Amino acid sequence: MNNSIEQFHIQVDDATLDDLHHRLALTRFPDQIAGTAWEYGMPIDYLRHLVEYWRDTYDWRGQEVRLNKFNHHRTRIDEQSIHFIHARSVHADALPLLITHGWPGSIVEFLDVIPRLTDPEAFGGDPSDAFHVVAPSLPGYGFSEPPRTPGWDEQRIARAFVTLMNDLGYSRYGAQGGDWGAQVTTRIAGLDGDHCAGIHLNMALGSPTEDRSSLTEQEQNDLASMKKFMNEESGYANEQGTKPQTLGVALNDSPAGLLAWIVEKFRSWSDCDGEIERCFSPDQLITNVMLYWVTQTSASSARLYWESRHGNPSTSLPFVHVPTGVARYPKEVLRWPRSWIENQYNVVHWAEMERGGHFPAMEQPDLFVKDLRTFFRIVR
């Protein structure tokens, strides 16, 4: 292991928690038109419920203990402080797996799947499916400190994570990702095909073709849903991709505002039939938000959208030759036609998942892990 990698222990000071409690107690809730619900965004009644739970019931210290059961580390790569969980399996020959989150998620998404991946037999699995898991926080997210210089886009993050795996001594590994994690993982496959044995994606990118005559009815419906998403649900990306610093002032100052900004996406992008707590508990939702709040990374996380949009002029991604597994969850927000995805990747595994959405590791941990095991058996 590289000597620059240091142990890291999560411990938020009391003053930060006292300040948070004070701000929650002084929340100013806006008005709402009678008879409306989620069509305008987060309903005030549900926001009030979560704010009161956060203020009066939620136990950060208990969540901190749970987080610290994992081995956390920090290292410096390309002048950037990178935080990551490193969970080694008891099986020495386990396959190293780099797993990357996106926005508005965090490493909290992976807390339920890491033990299943590292210790499969404890969950009724086979020891031959074991992984050594490396789960970094994206630069500017959670306990990875905000970048101090411009240019931290998906490609630069991918280079940093390739370096991380090398510094950990992993000469052969797999990678998995969704959302920004899918973007980063795709680029890792292109940068480090000699060492990356395979990638698994739950939001694979598509390379469109002009001829749509061969698309199935379901694929046509998926494209229509994506168009609706871009028209009705993508305002967050436009704001974060153009004025993240302005937005960051509000999110960094108001815990209730940050909560509404993030939790609304968890409802809209999950397979919950409009009832968010069918998929996520209040503790899960708030712990994910806490990783943005206590680290003050709401602005720096949003800047990734700006970097992606305004960075070096991007050309088309090269074809990914690394064996690729694709898991298609029914409520994923971006569902490209299979032929378009196969224009971009060497797809050797395709799974139509029975349920789940944009945050499958958190939403459907057993299904998520089962499909990872199935795909990586091909490349082990």
HELIX and SHEET records of a PDB file:
HELIX    1   1 ASP A   14  ALA A   25  1                                  12    
HELIX    2   2 TRP A   38  TYR A   40  5                                   3    
HELIX    3   3 ILE A   44  ASP A   56  1                                  13    
HELIX    4   4 TRP A   60  LEU A   67  1                                   8    
HELIX    5   5 ILE A  107  PHE A  110  5                                   4    
HELIX    6   6 ILE A  114  THR A  118  1                                   5    
HELIX    7   7 PRO A  120  PHE A  123  5                                   4    
HELIX    8   8 PRO A  127  ASP A  129  5                                   3    
HELIX    9   9 GLU A  154  ASP A  167  1                                  14    
HELIX   10  10 TRP A  180  LEU A  191  1                                  12    
HELIX   11  11 GLU A  217  GLU A  232  1                                  16    
HELIX   12  12 GLY A  235  THR A  242  1                                   8    
HELIX   13  13 PRO A  244  ASP A  253  1                                  10    
HELIX   14  14 PRO A  255  SER A  268  1                                  14    
HELIX   15  15 ILE A  276  ARG A  278  5                                   3    
HELIX   16  16 PRO A  282  TRP A  293  1                                  12    
HELIX   17  17 SER A  298  HIS A  310  1                                  13    
HELIX   18  18 ARG A  338  GLU A  342  1                                   5    
HELIX   19  19 PRO A  360  GLU A  363  1                                   4    
HELIX   20  20 PRO A  365  VAL A  379  1                                  15    
SHEET    1   A 9 GLU A   6  PHE A   8  0                                        
SHEET    2   A 9 HIS A  72  ILE A  77 -1                                        
SHEET    3   A 9 GLN A  80  ALA A  87 -1                                        
SHEET    4   A 9 PHE A 131  PRO A 136 -1                                        
SHEET    5   A 9 LEU A  95  THR A 100  1                                        
SHEET    6   A 9 TYR A 173  GLY A 177  1                                        
SHEET    7   A 9 CYS A 196  LEU A 201  1                                        
SHEET    8   A 9 VAL A 320  ARG A 328  1                                        
SHEET    9   A 9 TYR A 345  GLU A 352  1                                        
END                                                                             
